Amino acid sequence: MKGVKKQHLPSKICPVCSRPFIWRKKWERDWDLIVYCSERCRRNK
């Protein structure tokens, strides 16, 4: 995903806070497994 503009990155909606969050480099390998936008939402599921 090198050189991709932010508006073209994949995004998901967090089931806890209902906010959209976009792909991050640190989630590159695990993007299909990421469900929550943050650790806080993951704990409050």
C-alpha positions as CSV (number, residue, x, y, z in Angstrom):
1,M,0.0,0.0,0.0
2,K,2.9,2.3,-0.5
3,G,2.1,5.7,-1.8
4,V,-1.7,5.4,-1.4
5,K,-3.6,8.5,-0.5
6,K,-5.6,8.4,2.8
7,Q,-9.0,8.7,1.1
8,H,-8.2,5.5,-0.9
9,L,-7.3,3.3,2.2
10,P,-9.8,0.6,3.2
11,S,-11.9,1.4,6.2
12,K,-14.3,-0.3,8.7
13,I,-16.9,0.8,11.2
14,C,-16.3,0.0,14.8
15,P,-19.2,-2.0,16.3
16,V,-18.7,-0.4,19.7
17,C,-18.5,3.3,19.0
18,S,-20.0,3.2,15.4
19,R,-17.1,5.4,14.1
20,P,-15.2,4.6,11.0
21,F,-11.5,3.8,11.2
22,I,-9.0,3.4,8.4
23,W,-6.3,0.9,7.6
24,R,-3.0,1.4,9.5
25,K,0.4,0.1,8.5
26,K,0.7,-1.8,11.8
27,W,-2.5,-3.7,10.9
28,E,-1.2,-4.7,7.5
29,R,-1.0,-8.5,8.1
30,D,-4.0,-8.7,10.4
31,W,-6.5,-6.3,8.7
32,D,-9.1,-9.1,8.1
33,L,-9.0,-9.9,11.9
34,I,-9.3,-6.2,13.1
35,V,-12.8,-5.5,14.4
36,Y,-12.4,-2.7,16.9
37,C,-11.0,0.8,16.3
38,S,-9.0,0.9,19.6
39,E,-8.0,-1.1,22.6
40,R,-10.6,0.7,24.6
41,C,-13.5,-0.4,22.3
42,R,-12.1,-3.9,22.3
43,R,-12.3,-4.0,26.1
44,N,-15.8,-2.5,26.2
45,K,-17.3,-4.9,23.6
